[in-house]
Amino acid sequence: MNPLSSRPARRWPVVVTVLLGTLAVSLNNTALNPAIPEFMAVFGIGAVPASWIITGFMLSMGMTMPVTAYLSHRFGKRTVYLCGLALFIGGSCIGALAPAMPWVIAARIVQGVAGGLMIPLSLALIFEVYPKGERGKITGVWGMAVMLAPAVGPVVGGLLVQFFDWHALFVMNIPTGVIGGVIGMYCLPAPSDNKPQRFDWPGFVLVTLGVGTLLVTLSRLADKAALTDPVNIALLIAALACLALFVRVELGKAQPLLNLRIFAIRSYGLSVVVVVAQSVGMFGCIVLLPLLMQSVLGYGATWTGLALFATAVCSGMFAKLGGTLLDTQGPRAVVTAGLLFSAVSTIAFGFINDQSALWMIFVLMMARGVGLGLSYIPVTTAGLNAIPEQLVTEGAAMNNILRRVSASVAIVLVSLYFEIRRTQLGSEGVAAASASVTAINELFIAIGLLILFTLPLALLLPRIDRFAQQQQAAGSL
């Protein structure tokens, strides 16, 4: 066991370092969203080039995550995490000094690469200094930051642009990154002696092309016509072919880039399915709630932001409770309760109409937050607890990749269904407002049912008495 794990007084600096890095990446990920019009006005560009501020970050992060496990085995988690943090600071400096739009996009790509290195390692570093029976509580604290930062990001970004200018969006990351780096240099655990493995070039090329092409294709599916575009169809086929070949290649290698065999460990496999379902619900709601509140109910963007913030606050608060319950009761009960809250509150949105009260929206959004807090972080922790310690980084990387891809798919499918269904109802003579309500209601019910269908999987997770036994069995693989 790492010496730090037997000295609780030295654990918290590790958590602080990881939290600072995670907060910087998560906050910056959404803080630039409200500044897109500002970039368009300052540099005189259209919406498509400006969208690469978001797309460049997303692509570079998704394409970097698969190689994080190899780098951590080769150079150590501490070294790779600190290099990622240094890259993030460097990207922020490039963005703060950017004289033209290509430099801003380059800065975002560098930040995305840094995030791809840091995010999978954040939990892995915490796991190094906390034993399995104590991880739920501390990952609950980590989960509070992860849940709150994306919701606070747009507010922070909007205020910085209003009172300063877009440069401040990059400058704000530098002090946080520097403090986290200084603490990390002294407090992160030293790397253990790992036997270097050969780099899996075929796997790297296939997963990079597959994930990158898939994310680019999803970003191009903005309307119904895009579904029949031959270029998009070809890109989608190429992406799926690369990913299928990647799976085949990895399963045949003794030292794969990503050890896909860990999906055979039941708790990990179940945890990934639950996380994907909750990601679909989370990002589907992010698309649907503004449509419901602004287009149907007539409220402004401020009320929409407050409703999303209410979800984030509740999820952050209950993530800590969920982590504590995970340590004491095991994952089955707490994850099942969380999924029930999420499913029922999401399905309830399917019965909202233009006469519904504002307080009802907030109650349902808060209930969704309770469900996310009790299930999202606890099930992730339980899944990573179930796999061998040396594979935690790979497990976290695959969890994040699947979560991001599923979120992108959810956003595209929800947006397309809304447009197609609303148009269909309109052609049948249904009023525009009623058509929008019907489409939104159907989507909320479908998402809620998807989450509900994962309940049997949560019931297959172990209770506390079998939890430790399963962990010990996984360690012998």
CORBEL-V954260 format. One record per pair of residues at least 12 apart in sequence whose ideal C-beta (glycine too) atoms are under 10 Angstrom apart, sorted by the first residue. I is the first residue (numbers start at 1). GAP is how many residues later the second one is. If there is no record, write none. Layout:
BEGIN
I_GAP, I_GAP
END
This chain:
BEGIN
1_127, 1_128, 1_130, 1_388, 2_12, 2_125, 2_126, 2_127, 2_128, 2_187, 2_188, 2_190, 3_126, 3_186, 3_187, 4_124, 4_125, 4_126, 4_183, 4_184, 4_185, 4_186, 5_122, 5_123, 5_124, 5_125, 5_126, 5_129, 5_184, 6_123, 6_125, 7_122, 8_121, 8_122, 8_126, 10_119, 10_177, 10_179, 11_115, 11_117, 11_118, 11_119, 11_123, 11_127, 11_176, 11_178, 12_117, 12_126, 12_129, 12_175, 13_116, 13_170, 13_171, 13_173, 13_174, 13_175, 14_64, 14_111, 14_112, 14_114, 14_115, 14_116, 14_124, 14_169, 14_170, 14_173, 14_174, 14_175, 15_107, 15_110, 15_111, 15_114, 15_115, 15_123, 15_124, 15_126, 15_127, 15_172, 16_163, 16_164, 16_167, 16_168, 16_171, 17_61, 17_64, 17_65, 17_68, 17_105, 17_108, 17_109, 17_162, 17_163, 17_164, 17_165, 17_166, 17_167, 17_168, 17_169, 17_170, 17_171, 18_63, 18_100, 18_103, 18_104, 18_105, 18_106, 18_107, 18_108, 18_111, 18_120, 18_124, 18_127, 18_162, 18_165, 18_166, 18_170, 19_103, 19_107, 19_122, 19_123, 19_125, 19_126, 19_127, 19_130, 19_157, 19_161, 20_65, 20_125, 20_155, 20_156, 20_157, 20_158, 20_159, 20_160, 20_161, 20_162, 20_163, 20_164, 21_60, 21_61, 21_63, 21_64, 21_67, 21_93, 21_94, 21_96, 21_97, 21_98, 21_100, 21_101, 21_104, 21_155, 21_156, 21_159, 21_160, 21_162, 21_163, 22_93, 22_96, 22_97, 22_99, 22_100, 22_101, 22_120, 22_123, 22_124, 22_127, 22_158, 23_119, 23_122, 23_123, 23_125, 23_126, 23_129, 23_130, 23_150, 23_153, 23_157, 24_61, 24_64, 24_65, 24_68, 24_87, 24_90, 24_91, 24_94, 24_125, 24_148, 24_149, 24_150, 24_151, 24_152, 24_153, 24_155, 24_156, 25_32, 25_36, 25_59, 25_60, 25_63, 25_86, 25_87, 25_89, 25_90, 25_91, 25_92, 25_93, 25_94, 25_97, 25_121, 25_124, 25_148, 25_151, 25_152, 26_89, 26_93, 26_119, 26_120, 26_121, 26_122, 26_123, 26_124, 26_125, 26_126, 26_127, 27_118, 27_121, 27_122, 27_123, 27_124, 27_125, 27_126, 27_127, 27_129, 27_130, 27_142, 27_145, 27_146, 27_149, 28_29, 28_60, 28_63, 28_64, 28_67, 28_80, 28_83, 28_86, 28_87, 28_121, 28_125, 28_128, 28_129, 28_141, 28_142, 28_144, 28_145, 28_148, 28_149, 29_25, 29_28, 29_29, 29_32, 29_79, 29_82, 29_83, 29_86, 29_90, 29_120, 29_121, 29_124, 30_24, 30_119, 30_120, 30_121, 30_122, 30_123, 30_124, 30_125, 30_126, 30_127, 31_118, 31_119, 31_121, 31_122, 31_123, 31_124, 31_125, 31_126, 31_127, 31_128, 31_129, 31_130, 31_137, 31_138, 31_139, 31_141, 31_142, 32_21, 32_22, 32_25, 32_63, 32_72, 32_76, 32_79, 32_121, 32_122, 32_125, 32_128, 32_129, 32_134, 32_137, 32_138, 33_20, 33_21, 33_117, 33_120, 33_121, 33_124, 33_125, 34_119, 34_120, 34_121, 34_122, 34_123, 34_124, 34_125, 34_126, 34_127, 34_128, 34_135, 34_267, 34_271, 35_15, 35_18, 35_119, 35_122, 35_123, 35_125, 35_126, 35_127, 35_130, 35_131, 35_133, 35_134, 36_14, 36_15, 36_17, 36_18, 36_121, 36_130, 37_13, 37_124, 38_12, 38_119, 38_120, 38_123, 38_124, 38_127, 38_128, 38_131, 39_12, 39_14, 39_62, 39_65, 39_66, 39_122, 39_127, 39_130, 40_61, 41_125, 42_59, 42_62, 42_123, 42_124, 43_55, 43_57, 43_58, 43_59, 43_61, 43_123, 44_57, 45_56, 48_174, 49_52, 49_53, 49_55, 49_56, 50_51, 50_54, 50_55, 51_168, 51_171, 52_49, 52_50, 52_52, 52_53, 52_56, 52_57, 52_167, 53_42, 53_48, 53_51, 53_52, 53_54, 53_55, 53_113, 53_116, 54_54, 54_58, 54_165, 55_50, 55_53, 55_54, 55_57, 55_160, 55_161, 55_164, 55_165, 56_48, 56_49, 56_50, 56_51, 56_52, 56_53, 56_54, 56_55, 56_56, 57_34, 57_48, 57_50, 57_51, 57_52, 57_53, 57_54, 57_55, 57_56, 57_57, 57_58, 57_59, 58_50, 58_54, 58_57, 58_157, 58_158, 58_160, 58_161, 58_346, 58_349, 58_350, 59_49, 59_50, 59_53, 59_54, 59_57, 59_152, 59_153, 59_154, 59_156, 59_157, 59_160, 60_31, 60_48, 60_49, 60_50, 60_51, 60_52, 60_53, 60_54, 60_55, 60_56, 60_152, 61_47, 61_48, 61_50, 61_51, 61_52, 61_53, 61_54, 61_55, 61_56, 61_57, 61_58, 61_154, 61_339, 61_340, 61_343, 62_50, 62_53, 62_54, 62_145, 62_146, 62_149, 62_150, 62_152, 62_153, 62_338, 62_339, 62_342, 62_343, 62_346, 63_49, 63_50, 63_53, 63_141, 63_144, 63_145, 63_146, 63_147, 63_148, 63_149, 63_152, 63_338, 64_20, 64_23, 64_48, 64_49, 64_50, 64_51, 64_52, 64_53, 64_54, 64_55, 64_56, 64_144, 64_147, 64_333, 65_48, 65_50, 65_51, 65_52, 65_54, 65_55, 65_142, 65_146, 65_193, 65_328, 65_331, 65_332, 65_333, 65_334, 65_335, 65_336, 65_339, 66_50, 66_54, 66_134, 66_137, 66_138, 66_140, 66_141, 66_142, 66_144, 66_145, 66_180, 66_191, 66_192, 66_328, 66_331, 66_332, 66_334, 66_335, 67_13, 67_49, 67_50, 67_132, 67_133, 67_136, 67_137, 67_140, 67_141, 67_190, 67_191, 67_330, 68_12, 68_13, 68_16, 68_48, 68_49, 68_50, 68_51, 68_52, 68_53, 68_56, 68_190, 68_325, 68_326, 68_328, 68_329, 68_332, 69_51, 69_52, 69_55, 69_187, 69_188, 69_189, 69_190, 69_321, 69_322, 69_323, 69_324, 69_325, 69_326, 69_327, 69_328, 69_329, 70_126, 70_127, 70_128, 70_129, 70_130, 70_133, 70_134, 70_185, 70_186, 70_187, 70_188, 70_323, 70_324, 70_327, 71_12, 71_13, 71_46, 71_50, 71_128, 71_322, 72_45, 72_48, 72_49, 72_52, 72_53, 72_119, 72_122, 72_318, 72_320, 72_321, 72_322, 72_325, 73_118, 73_119, 73_121, 73_122, 73_123, 73_124, 73_182, 73_317, 73_318, 73_320, 73_321, 74_117, 74_120, 74_121, 74_122, 74_123, 74_125, 75_116, 75_119, 75_121, 76_112, 76_113, 76_114, 76_115, 76_116, 76_117, 76_118, 77_43, 77_44, 77_45, 77_47, 77_48, 77_50, 77_51, 77_111, 77_112, 77_113, 77_114, 77_115, 77_117, 77_315, 77_316, 78_43, 78_47, 78_50, 78_106, 78_107, 78_109, 78_110, 78_111, 78_112, 78_113, 79_109, 79_111, 79_112, 80_37, 80_38, 80_40, 80_41, 80_44, 80_111, 80_313, 81_33, 81_36, 81_37, 81_39, 81_40, 81_41, 81_43, 81_44, 81_99, 81_100, 81_103, 81_107, 82_35, 82_36, 82_39, 82_98, 82_99, 82_102, 82_103, 82_106, 83_31, 83_34, 83_35, 84_29, 84_30, 84_31, 84_32, 84_33, 84_34, 84_35, 84_36, 84_37, 84_38, 85_29, 85_32, 85_33, 85_91, 85_92, 85_93, 85_95, 85_96, 85_99, 85_100, 86_28, 86_91, 86_92, 86_95, 87_23, 87_24, 87_25, 87_26, 87_27, 87_28, 87_29, 87_30, 87_31, 87_90, 88_22, 88_23, 88_24, 88_25, 88_26, 88_27, 88_29, 88_30, 88_85, 88_86, 88_88, 88_89, 88_92, 88_93, 89_21, 89_22, 89_25, 89_84, 89_85, 89_86, 89_87, 89_88, 89_89, 89_91, 89_92, 90_17, 90_20, 90_21, 90_24, 90_84, 90_87, 91_15, 91_16, 91_17, 91_18, 91_19, 91_20, 91_21, 91_22, 91_23, 91_24, 91_79, 91_82, 91_86, 92_15, 92_18, 92_19, 92_22, 92_77, 92_78, 92_79, 92_80, 92_81, 92_82, 92_84, 92_85, 93_14, 93_17, 93_77, 93_78, 93_80, 93_81, 93_84, 94_12, 94_13, 94_14, 94_15, 94_16, 94_17, 94_76, 95_12, 95_13, 95_15, 95_16, 95_71, 95_72, 95_74, 95_75, 95_76, 95_78, 96_70, 96_71, 96_72, 96_73, 96_74, 96_75, 96_76, 96_77, 96_78, 97_70, 97_73, 97_74, 98_68, 98_69, 98_72, 104_62, 104_63, 104_65, 104_66, 107_63, 108_62, 111_59, 111_62, 114_63, 115_285, 116_281, 116_284, 116_285, 117_280, 118_62, 119_27, 119_277, 119_278, 119_281, 119_285, 120_272, 120_273, 120_274, 120_275, 120_276, 120_277, 120_278, 120_279, 120_280, 120_281, 121_67, 121_271, 121_272, 121_275, 121_276, 122_17, 122_20, 122_23, 122_24, 122_274, 123_12, 123_15, 123_16, 123_19, 123_20, 123_23, 123_254, 123_257, 123_258, 123_261, 123_269, 123_270, 123_272, 123_273, 123_276, 123_277, 124_260, 124_265, 124_267, 124_268, 124_269, 124_270, 124_271, 124_272, 124_273, 125_59, 125_63, 125_64, 125_267, 125_268, 126_12, 126_13, 126_15, 126_16, 126_255, 126_266, 127_12, 127_254, 127_257, 127_258, 127_262, 127_265, 127_266, 127_269, 128_60, 128_61, 128_63, 128_64, 128_261, 128_264, 129_58, 129_59, 129_60, 131_254, 132_195, 132_249, 132_250, 132_252, 132_253, 132_254, 132_257, 132_335, 132_336, 132_339, 132_340, 132_343, 133_193, 133_194, 133_195, 133_252, 133_331, 133_334, 133_335, 133_338, 134_189, 134_193, 135_188, 135_191, 135_192, 135_246, 135_247, 135_249, 135_250, 136_183, 136_184, 136_186, 136_187, 136_188, 136_189, 136_190, 136_191, 136_192, 136_193, 136_194, 136_195, 136_198, 136_241, 136_242, 136_245, 136_246, 136_249, 137_183, 137_184, 137_185, 137_186, 137_187, 137_188, 137_189, 137_190, 137_191, 137_244, 138_182, 138_185, 138_186, 138_189, 138_243, 139_180, 139_181, 139_183, 139_184, 139_187, 139_188, 139_238, 139_239, 139_241, 139_242, 139_243, 139_245, 139_246, 140_176, 140_177, 140_178, 140_179, 140_180, 140_181, 140_182, 140_183, 140_184, 140_185, 140_186, 140_187, 140_233, 140_237, 140_238, 140_241, 141_175, 141_178, 141_179, 141_182, 141_236, 142_177, 142_178, 142_181, 142_235, 142_239, 143_172, 143_173, 143_175, 143_176, 143_177, 143_179, 143_180, 143_229, 143_230, 143_233, 143_234, 143_235, 143_237, 143_238, 144_168, 144_169, 144_171, 144_172, 144_173, 144_174, 144_175, 144_176, 144_179, 144_229, 144_233, 145_171, 145_174, 146_166, 146_169, 146_170, 146_173, 146_230, 146_231, 146_234, 147_135, 147_164, 147_165, 147_166, 147_167, 147_168, 147_169, 147_170, 147_171, 147_172, 147_222, 147_225, 147_226, 147_229, 147_230, 148_161, 148_164, 148_165, 148_167, 148_168, 148_169, 148_171, 149_163, 149_167, 150_132, 150_136, 150_158, 150_162, 151_135, 151_154, 151_157, 151_158, 151_159, 151_160, 151_161, 151_162, 151_164, 151_165, 151_218, 152_157, 152_160, 152_161, 153_16, 154_147, 154_151, 154_154, 154_155, 155_147, 155_150, 155_151, 155_154, 156_12, 156_13, 156_16, 157_12, 157_15, 158_143, 158_147, 160_12, 192_197, 192_198, 194_196, 195_60, 197_57, 197_58, 197_59, 197_60, 198_55, 198_56, 198_57, 199_56, 199_58, 200_46, 200_49, 200_50, 200_53, 200_55, 200_56, 200_57, 200_58, 201_56, 202_43, 202_44, 202_47, 202_48, 202_51, 202_54, 202_55, 203_42, 203_43, 203_44, 203_46, 203_47, 203_50, 203_52, 203_53, 203_54, 203_55, 203_57, 204_42, 204_53, 204_54, 205_37, 205_41, 205_44, 205_52, 206_35, 206_36, 206_37, 206_38, 206_39, 206_40, 206_41, 206_42, 206_43, 206_44, 206_51, 207_35, 207_36, 207_38, 207_39, 207_40, 207_42, 207_43, 207_50, 207_51, 207_194, 208_34, 208_38, 208_49, 209_29, 209_30, 209_32, 209_33, 209_34, 209_36, 209_37, 210_28, 210_29, 210_30, 210_31, 210_32, 210_33, 210_34, 210_35, 210_36, 210_37, 210_195, 211_28, 211_31, 211_32, 211_35, 211_190, 211_193, 211_194, 212_27, 212_30, 213_21, 213_22, 213_23, 213_24, 213_25, 213_26, 213_27, 213_28, 213_29, 213_30, 214_21, 214_22, 214_24, 214_25, 214_26, 214_28, 214_29, 214_191, 214_194, 214_195, 215_24, 215_189, 215_190, 215_193, 215_194, 216_16, 216_19, 216_23, 217_12, 217_14, 217_15, 217_16, 217_17, 217_18, 217_19, 217_20, 217_21, 217_22, 217_23, 217_191, 217_195, 218_14, 218_17, 218_18, 218_21, 218_187, 218_189, 218_190, 218_191, 218_192, 218_193, 218_194, 218_195, 219_189, 219_192, 219_193, 220_12, 220_15, 220_16, 220_192, 221_15, 221_187, 221_188, 221_190, 221_191, 221_192, 221_194, 221_195, 222_190, 222_193, 222_194, 222_197, 223_192, 223_193, 223_196, 223_197, 224_192, 224_195, 224_196, 224_199, 226_186, 226_190, 227_185, 227_189, 227_193, 243_162, 246_12, 246_14, 247_13, 256_138, 257_137, 257_140, 258_133, 258_135, 258_136, 258_137, 258_139, 258_140, 258_143, 259_128, 259_129, 259_131, 259_132, 259_135, 259_136, 259_139, 259_218, 260_134, 260_138, 261_126, 261_130, 261_216, 262_121, 262_122, 262_124, 262_125, 262_126, 262_129, 262_130, 262_132, 262_133, 262_136, 262_212, 262_215, 263_124, 263_132, 263_135, 264_213, 265_118, 265_121, 265_122, 265_123, 265_126, 265_130, 265_205, 265_208, 265_209, 265_212, 266_117, 266_120, 266_191, 266_194, 266_195, 266_196, 266_204, 266_208, 267_64, 267_112, 267_115, 267_116, 267_117, 267_118, 267_119, 267_120, 267_193, 267_194, 267_195, 267_199, 267_200, 267_203, 267_204, 267_207, 268_112, 268_114, 268_115, 268_116, 268_117, 268_118, 268_119, 268_123, 268_127, 268_130, 268_131, 268_206, 269_114, 269_117, 269_188, 269_191, 270_61, 270_65, 270_109, 270_112, 270_113, 270_116, 270_184, 270_186, 270_187, 270_188, 270_189, 270_190, 270_191, 270_192, 271_60, 271_64, 271_104, 271_107, 271_108, 271_109, 271_110, 271_111, 271_112, 271_113, 271_114, 271_115, 271_116, 271_124, 271_128, 271_186, 271_187, 271_190, 272_107, 272_108, 272_111, 272_123, 272_126, 272_127, 272_130, 272_131, 272_134, 273_106, 273_110, 273_129, 273_180, 273_181, 273_184, 273_185, 274_57, 274_61, 274_64, 274_65, 274_101, 274_102, 274_104, 274_105, 274_106, 274_108, 274_109, 274_177, 274_180, 274_181, 274_183, 274_184, 274_187, 275_100, 275_101, 275_102, 275_104, 275_105, 275_108, 275_124, 275_125, 275_127, 275_128, 275_131, 275_179, 276_123, 276_126, 276_127, 276_129, 276_130, 276_131, 276_133, 276_134, 276_174, 276_178, 277_62, 277_65, 277_66, 277_98, 277_129, 277_133, 277_170, 277_173, 277_174, 277_175, 277_176, 277_177, 277_180, 278_57, 278_60, 278_61, 278_64, 278_90, 278_93, 278_94, 278_97, 278_98, 278_101, 278_102, 278_125, 278_128, 278_172, 278_173, 278_176, 279_97, 279_123, 279_124, 279_125, 279_126, 279_127, 279_128, 279_129, 279_130, 279_131, 280_123, 280_126, 280_127, 280_129, 280_130, 280_131, 280_133, 280_134, 280_166, 280_167, 280_170, 280_171, 281_58, 281_61, 281_62, 281_64, 281_65, 281_87, 281_90, 281_91, 281_95, 281_129, 281_163, 281_166, 281_167, 281_169, 281_170, 281_173, 282_29, 282_33, 282_60, 282_64, 282_86, 282_90, 282_94, 282_121, 282_124, 282_125, 282_128, 282_165, 283_120, 283_121, 283_123, 283_124, 283_125, 283_126, 283_127, 283_128, 283_131, 283_164, 284_62, 284_123, 284_126, 284_127, 284_129, 284_130, 284_131, 284_133, 284_159, 284_160, 284_162, 284_163, 284_164, 284_166, 285_22, 285_23, 285_26, 285_57, 285_60, 285_61, 285_64, 285_79, 285_80, 285_83, 285_87, 285_125, 285_129, 285_158, 285_159, 285_162, 286_18, 286_22, 286_25, 286_121, 286_124, 286_125, 286_128, 287_123, 287_124, 287_125, 287_126, 287_127, 287_128, 287_131, 287_153, 287_156, 288_58, 288_61, 288_126, 288_127, 288_130, 288_151, 288_152, 288_153, 288_155, 288_156, 288_159, 289_15, 289_16, 289_18, 289_19, 289_22, 289_60, 289_72, 289_75, 289_76, 289_79, 289_151, 289_155, 290_13, 290_14, 290_15, 290_17, 290_18, 291_13, 291_123, 291_124, 291_127, 291_131, 291_145, 291_146, 291_148, 291_149, 291_152, 292_12, 292_15, 292_57, 292_60, 292_61, 292_62, 292_64, 292_69, 292_144, 292_145, 292_148, 292_149, 292_151, 292_152, 293_12, 293_13, 293_14, 293_15, 293_59, 293_65, 293_68, 295_123, 295_127, 295_137, 295_138, 295_141, 295_142, 295_145, 296_56, 296_57, 296_58, 296_60, 296_137, 296_138, 296_140, 296_141, 296_144, 296_145, 297_55, 297_56, 297_57, 297_58, 297_59, 297_60, 297_61, 297_64, 297_140, 298_56, 298_135, 299_59, 299_62, 303_55, 303_58, 303_59, 304_57, 306_52, 306_55, 306_56, 306_59, 307_51, 307_54, 307_55, 307_57, 307_58, 307_59, 307_61, 308_57, 308_60, 308_61, 309_56, 309_60, 310_51, 310_52, 310_53, 310_54, 310_55, 310_56, 310_57, 310_58, 310_59, 311_34, 311_51, 311_53, 311_54, 311_55, 311_56, 311_57, 311_58, 311_59, 311_60, 311_61, 311_62, 312_53, 312_57, 312_60, 312_61, 313_52, 313_53, 313_56, 313_60, 314_27, 314_51, 314_52, 314_53, 314_54, 314_55, 314_56, 314_57, 314_58, 314_59, 315_23, 315_27, 315_51, 315_53, 315_54, 315_55, 315_56, 315_57, 315_58, 315_59, 315_60, 315_61, 315_62, 316_53, 316_56, 316_57, 316_61, 317_49, 317_52, 317_53, 317_56, 318_16, 318_19, 318_20, 318_23, 318_48, 318_51, 318_52, 318_53, 318_54, 318_55, 318_56, 318_57, 318_58, 318_59, 318_60, 319_19, 319_50, 319_53, 319_54, 319_55, 319_56, 319_57, 319_58, 319_59, 320_53, 320_57, 321_13, 321_49, 321_52, 321_53, 321_57, 322_12, 322_13, 322_15, 322_16, 322_48, 322_49, 322_50, 322_51, 322_52, 322_53, 322_54, 322_55, 322_56, 322_57, 322_59, 323_50, 323_51, 323_54, 323_55, 323_58, 324_54, 325_12, 325_13, 325_49, 325_53, 325_139, 326_48, 326_51, 326_52, 326_53, 326_55, 326_56, 326_59, 326_138, 326_141, 327_51, 327_54, 327_137, 327_140, 328_136, 329_134, 329_135, 329_138, 330_48, 330_52, 330_131, 330_132, 330_133, 330_134, 330_135, 330_136, 330_137, 330_138, 330_140, 331_44, 331_47, 331_48, 331_49, 331_50, 331_51, 331_52, 331_54, 331_55, 331_127, 331_130, 331_131, 331_132, 331_133, 331_136, 332_50, 332_126, 332_127, 332_128, 332_129, 332_130, 332_131, 332_132, 332_134, 332_135, 333_41, 333_125, 333_126, 333_128, 333_130, 333_131, 334_39, 334_40, 334_41, 334_44, 334_45, 334_48, 334_124, 334_127, 335_39, 335_40, 335_41, 335_43, 335_44, 335_47, 335_119, 335_120, 335_122, 335_123, 335_124, 335_126, 336_38, 336_39, 336_118, 336_119, 336_120, 336_121, 336_122, 336_123, 336_125, 337_33, 337_34, 337_37, 337_38, 337_41, 337_121, 338_32, 338_33, 338_34, 338_35, 338_36, 338_37, 338_38, 338_39, 338_40, 338_41, 338_113, 338_120, 339_32, 339_33, 339_35, 339_36, 339_37, 339_40, 339_112, 339_113, 339_114, 339_115, 339_116, 339_118, 339_119, 339_120, 340_31, 340_34, 340_35, 340_111, 340_112, 340_115, 340_118, 341_25, 341_26, 341_27, 341_28, 341_29, 341_30, 341_31, 341_32, 341_33, 341_34, 341_110, 342_25, 342_26, 342_27, 342_28, 342_29, 342_30, 342_31, 342_32, 342_33, 342_34, 342_105, 342_106, 342_109, 342_110, 342_112, 343_25, 343_28, 343_104, 343_105, 343_106, 343_107, 343_108, 343_109, 343_110, 343_111, 343_112, 344_20, 344_23, 344_24, 344_27, 344_104, 344_107, 344_108, 345_18, 345_19, 345_20, 345_21, 345_22, 345_23, 345_24, 345_25, 345_26, 345_99, 345_103, 345_106, 346_18, 346_21, 346_22, 346_25, 346_97, 346_98, 346_99, 346_100, 346_101, 346_102, 346_103, 346_104, 346_105, 346_106, 347_17, 347_94, 347_97, 347_98, 347_99, 347_100, 347_101, 347_102, 347_104, 347_105, 348_12, 348_15, 348_16, 348_19, 348_20, 348_96, 348_97, 348_100, 349_12, 349_15, 349_16, 349_19, 349_91, 349_92, 349_94, 349_95, 349_96, 349_98, 349_99, 350_88, 350_90, 350_91, 350_92, 350_93, 350_94, 350_95, 350_96, 350_97, 350_98, 350_99, 351_90, 351_93, 351_94, 352_12, 352_85, 352_88, 352_89, 352_92, 353_80, 353_81, 353_84, 353_85, 353_87, 353_88, 354_79, 354_80, 354_82, 354_83, 356_81, 364_80, 368_80, 368_83, 371_80, 375_76, 375_79, 375_83, 376_27, 378_83, 379_20, 379_75, 379_78, 379_79, 379_82, 380_15, 380_16, 380_19, 380_20, 380_23, 382_79, 382_80, 382_85, 382_88, 382_89, 383_12, 383_13, 383_16, 383_78, 384_12, 384_15, 385_82, 385_83, 385_85, 385_86, 385_89, 386_75, 386_76, 386_81, 386_84, 386_85, 386_87, 386_88, 386_89, 387_84, 387_87, 387_88, 387_90, 388_83, 388_86, 388_87, 388_88, 388_89, 389_82, 389_85, 389_86, 390_85, 391_83, 391_86, 410_37, 410_40, 413_30, 413_33, 414_25, 414_26, 414_29, 414_30, 414_32, 414_33, 415_28, 417_22, 417_23, 417_25, 417_26, 417_29, 418_17, 418_18, 418_21, 418_22, 418_24, 418_25, 419_20, 420_19, 421_14, 421_15, 421_17, 421_18, 421_19, 421_21, 421_22, 422_12, 422_13, 422_14, 422_15, 422_16, 422_17, 422_18, 423_12, 423_16, 424_14, 424_15, 425_12, 425_13, 425_14
END
